[in-house]
């Protein structure tokens, strides 16, 4: 979540304001060459960040968690009475694996390219009927995955020997991925570790 802009804060603190917080939904369907679907929860179309966001009825359900340890998820219902989304849903295998980006912008601050709030989710399930396309979404990354993705090692190079990032041209057939090994191969300037990490404390 981003900090509110000065304009949004000013409008929020007024006793009465004609500004509103607008919800923008961007659906990135896994179809090659197809632009994302961009809609807004509003009574008229708006232009934000150089893109047209079409006014479209939608409902966002409350995100709920239970005691089973399952990943939190919630449903987003987008109006389908016009069948405008049917083609995209059918061609993308129910939009499974697609990405939903929810943004909130203030109607008095549409010139800013930074939203007040931005959250990204992955589509895990899709249901379609005559009234709605219902997208069930969850975290865009697995909570079980390592964060941060990389590790900061004092004396361990994270590059594969002689790959593009290593760039070693030595005739040696292997490297032990330490700074001394990198120096022996004449490639210490491209060492992939972090020798500047403090000596104190525990490090690998």
Order of alpha helices (4+ residues) and beta strands (2+ residues): alpha-beta-beta-beta-beta-beta-beta-alpha-beta-beta-beta-alpha
